[in-house]
Amino acid sequence: MSIIVGQLAPLAFGLAVIGSGIGVGIIVGKTIESVARQPELQGRLQTLMWIGIALTEALCFIAIGVAFIPFPVPVTP
C-alpha cells in the first residue's frame, strides 16, 4: 500500500502543472481575442490577464506543496 501512496504525489504534481498550463493558455488566448475586438481596452485587459495568470500559477504552487506533504500510510489490519 505504501508503494501506491508514494506514487500518487508525482501524479498529482503532473496533473497540477498540466492544468495550470492549460489555464494560462486559455487566459492568454482570450485576452488576445478581446484586444483584437476592442484595442482601446488593451491596458486594462492586460492587467487583468496578469492577475489571472498569477492566480492560476498560485493554485499550481499550492498543489505542488500539497504533493510533498507526507501523509500517513493507512494501516491494514
C-alpha positions as CSV (number, residue, x, y, z in Angstrom):
1,M,0.0,0.0,0.0
2,S,2.9,2.4,0.7
3,I,4.2,2.0,-2.8
4,I,0.8,3.2,-4.2
5,V,0.7,6.2,-1.9
6,G,4.3,7.1,-2.8
7,Q,3.5,7.1,-6.5
8,L,0.4,9.4,-6.2
9,A,2.4,12.5,-5.3
10,P,4.2,12.8,-8.6
11,L,0.9,12.1,-10.4
12,A,-0.8,14.9,-8.5
13,F,2.1,17.2,-9.3
14,G,2.0,16.4,-13.0
15,L,-1.8,17.0,-13.2
16,A,-1.5,20.3,-11.4
17,V,1.2,21.5,-13.8
18,I,-0.8,20.4,-16.9
19,G,-4.0,22.0,-15.5
20,S,-2.1,25.2,-14.8
21,G,-0.6,25.3,-18.3
22,I,-4.0,24.8,-19.9
23,G,-5.5,27.6,-17.7
24,V,-2.7,30.1,-18.6
25,G,-3.1,29.3,-22.3
26,I,-6.9,29.9,-22.2
27,I,-6.4,33.2,-20.3
28,V,-3.8,34.5,-22.7
29,G,-5.8,33.4,-25.7
30,K,-9.0,35.1,-24.5
31,T,-7.0,38.2,-23.8
32,I,-5.6,38.3,-27.3
33,E,-9.1,37.8,-28.7
34,S,-10.5,40.6,-26.5
35,V,-7.8,43.0,-27.5
36,A,-8.4,42.2,-31.2
37,R,-12.1,43.1,-30.7
38,Q,-11.5,46.2,-28.6
39,P,-8.0,47.6,-28.9
40,E,-8.7,50.6,-26.7
41,L,-9.0,48.4,-23.7
42,Q,-5.6,46.7,-24.1
43,G,-4.1,48.2,-20.9
44,R,-7.0,47.1,-18.7
45,L,-7.2,43.7,-20.3
46,Q,-3.5,43.1,-20.0
47,T,-3.6,44.0,-16.3
48,L,-6.5,41.5,-15.7
49,M,-4.6,38.9,-17.7
50,W,-1.6,39.1,-15.5
51,I,-3.7,38.9,-12.3
52,G,-5.5,35.8,-13.8
53,I,-2.1,34.2,-14.7
54,A,-0.8,34.9,-11.2
55,L,-3.8,33.3,-9.5
56,T,-3.7,30.2,-11.8
57,E,0.0,29.7,-11.1
58,A,-0.6,30.2,-7.4
59,L,-3.1,27.2,-7.5
60,C,-0.4,25.2,-9.2
61,F,2.1,26.0,-6.5
62,I,-0.4,25.1,-3.8
63,A,-0.9,21.7,-5.4
64,I,2.8,21.2,-5.6
65,G,3.2,22.0,-1.9
66,V,0.4,19.6,-1.0
67,A,2.0,16.9,-3.1
68,F,5.1,17.0,-0.8
69,I,3.2,16.7,2.5
70,P,3.9,13.3,4.0
71,F,0.5,11.7,4.5
72,P,0.4,8.7,6.9
73,V,0.1,5.3,5.2
74,P,-3.2,3.6,6.1
75,V,-2.7,0.7,8.4
76,T,-4.4,-2.5,7.2
77,P,-5.4,-5.0,9.9
